[in-house]
Amino acid sequence: MGGLAHYLEEEGLATTLISLIRKHTETTKPPRALWVPFDLGRPLGEPNNVDFQTRVLSAALDLLNEKEGPILRDYPEEAAYMAEKGPWACPINLHFSEEDLNEEDKLISTFKREMDQLRNWYDIAVEKRGRTTVGVSGVGLDSLADFISAFLTDKQPENPNPAYPLPHTLNLATDDLKAFYTEAVTAQPGGAQATPDHLADWFYGQTAAGRLLYAIRDKCARSDDKFLKIVARALIIPATRPLPPAKKNS
């Protein structure tokens, strides 16, 4: 959005935006931006709180009174749900050692066992909610682990979704994987307390799936396929989590 703001300003249209990731906004330097301290997906802070959301929007629109920029202003209020956050105890214990993650074959095997362990939890989640966000890639859930882990080997898998190039299917498949883990863990007792930061810390720092995605990112970033290289560098791992988790003693 920061880049689009520059383009619109060049055409004579004043812009303002709400920033959820300060680092990105500091890099793109849009003419006017309001940074808010809320979770990703909640740019207006409080769900169903019209007064609070109106204050956030008003603060963003007030920046239009500034004639010169770039301006990056901090929103001063925290949302009420943020003050209510308590410690989150992950309701799922995934058992593996560091040794299970430090070789490609072992990592893939551990990842597949982990997905099998979570499958019943995921099925419970779907039954409770009556819906799922898993499936955008077109890769069947029973084939998802094999498809994704194949990118850590020297033989790329066949593309099960001819509507997209293979790198695009990989990107969508990793989205399905993250949704699978998130839906499984949040359906269990204690899971509803998890914030987006809790879930990201858990997925990228405490699961074999997270470690696998870091390994796939690094391998595909060295590919001769330019599209696959772009997907690996920009989309498989969020920019807010560029480094793999620190290794722990087993």
N, C-alpha and C positions, 0 to 999 in steps of 0.2 A: 504493500500500500504506500510505503514511503516513496518508491520510485514513481508510482502512478501520480502521487501528489505533485512531484516535481514537474511531470509532463502537463498536468492540468494548470499549474501555476504559469507555465510558459505560454499557455493559451489564454491567460488572463482570468482564470477562475480561482478565487481564493479557496484554500483548503484547510481543514483541520482533521485530526484523526485521534483515535484512542489507541494507546500502545499497551500491550500486555507483556512484551519482552523488551525491556529497556535497552539491552545490548544491541538488538537489531535496529532500534530507532536511533541510537547514537551513531550507528554505522551509516544508515541511509540518510540521516539528517533531513527529514521532511520539514517544510516551512513552519508548521505548527503541529505540535503533538502533546497530548495529555497522557502521561504514564499513570496507570492505575495499578494498585497492589493486589489485584484479585487473581483468582485461579484462571488458567486457560479455559476458554469457553464461557467465561462470565465477565465480559467486558464492562457490563453495567453494574456488577457487584451483587446486589441482592435480588434473587428471583422473586417475582410477584410483589416487589416493593416499589410502587410507582414513585413515591416521593424521593427515595434514594436514587433511583435510576434517573429521575429528572434532574437532580443535582449534578450527577455525573455528566449528563448530556449538556447541561448549561455551562459547566466548567469547560467542556471541550469547545463549545460554540463561542464562549467568551474570548477564546484565543484569536478569533477572527478580527477582534479589535486591534490586534498587534499588526503593524504594517510591515515590519521587517523580521526576518528570522535567520537561521533556524531557531525555533523556540521549543524547548522540551520542559514542560512543567509537571510537577508531581501532584497527584490528587491527594488531599490531606486526610481523607476519611478511610478507615477500614470498614469492610462490610461486617455486619453482625455475626454472620456464620464463621468468620475468621477468628473472632474472639472466643467462640465456642469450641474450637478445635481442641481435642485432647490427644493423648498419645494413641497411636493405632497399633494394635497387636495383630499381625497378619494371621488369619485363621488357618492358613495352609502351611504345613511344614514339608518342605521339599528336601529330601535327603540325598546329598551327594558331597563328594570331597573335591578339593582343588585338583587332585590327580585325575578326577573324572572329566575335567574341562581343559586340560593342557595339551591334548593331542586331538587331531581332527576326528579320527574314528571314535574315540571315547566321547568326545563332545557331542557328536551326532547321536550316538547310542543313548547318552544320558538325556539329551533333549527329547528323544522319542519316548523314553520311559516317563519323562516328566509330563508330556502331553497325555499319555495313557492314564497317568495318575489323576490328571485334572478333568478327564473326559466326563466322569460321573458328576462332578461338581458343575461342569458346564451344562450337562443335560438337565440338572436340577434348576439351574438358572433359567434356561429356556422354558421349562415347565412353569416356573413361578411367574415369569414375566409375559409369557405367551408370544415372545418375539426374540430376535437376535439380530445383531448388526454384522455377524460373520457371514461371508459369502460374496462380497463385492468382487473378488478376484476371479470367480468362476472355477476355482480349484476346490474340489470336494474336501470336506473336513477330514475324511479318512486318508486323503492323499496329501494333505497340507504339509505334514512333517517331512515326507519324502521329497516333495517338490522344493521346499525352501532349503533343506539341508543339502540338496544336490548342488547348490551353488558354492558349497564349500569344497566340492570335489573337482576333479579335472574334466568331468563330463557334464555339460549342461543338460537339464531335462528338456523333454518336449514341451512345447507351449500348449497347455490345455484350453487356452482362451484365444482363439484366432482373431478375435476382434481387436486385440492389442498386441504390440510388439512384446517379446519375451521380457525385456527389462521392466516394462510397465506392469506386466502381470506379476513379476516379482515384487514390485512396490506395493501393489494391491494385496498380494498374499501376505506380506509382512504386516499390513494393516489388519487383515483378518486374524493373524496370529496374536497381535496385541489385543484385539477385541475378544478373542477366545479366552485369553488369560484374565483379562479384566472382568469379563462377565462371570467367569468361574469363581474368582476370589471374592467379588462383591456380593454374590448371592448367599454367602455363608454368614453365620453369626459373627458379628464384629466387622464384617466387610463393608457394611453401609457407612461406617464411620470414616472410611478411607477418603482422603482428598486426592485430587489429581496428582499432587506432589508425592503423596504416600504411594500411590499406585505406580508412578514412574520410578521412584526409588526402588520399590520392590521388583518390578519387572526387569529393569536394566541392571540392578545391582545384586539381586538375589536369586535369579532364575537361570537355568541353563539356556533357555530361549534367548534371554537378553545377551548372554555371552556369545551365543551362536550368531546373533545379528551383528555384533561387533566384528566377529571373525569374517563373516560374509562381506561386510562393508569393506574391510581391509583387503580381502582377496579380489573382490570385484572392482575396487578402485584401481587395481593394476591391470585390468582387462584391456584388450585391444578394441573392444566394443565401446565406442564413445558414449552411446546412450546408456549402456550398463554402468559405465564409469560415472556418469552424471547422477544416476539413481543411487549408486553406492555412496557417493560423496555428499549428496544433498538430502536424500529422502529416507534412507533406511534407518538412520539414527538421527533424532532431533538435534538441531544445532545447539540446543541448551545442554546437551549431554555428549560432547565430542569425545570424551575419554572413556575407555572401558573401566569397570570397577577395579579397585585395587585388589590384588590377589591376597587371599588369606591362607594362613598355614592350615594344612589339613590335620 
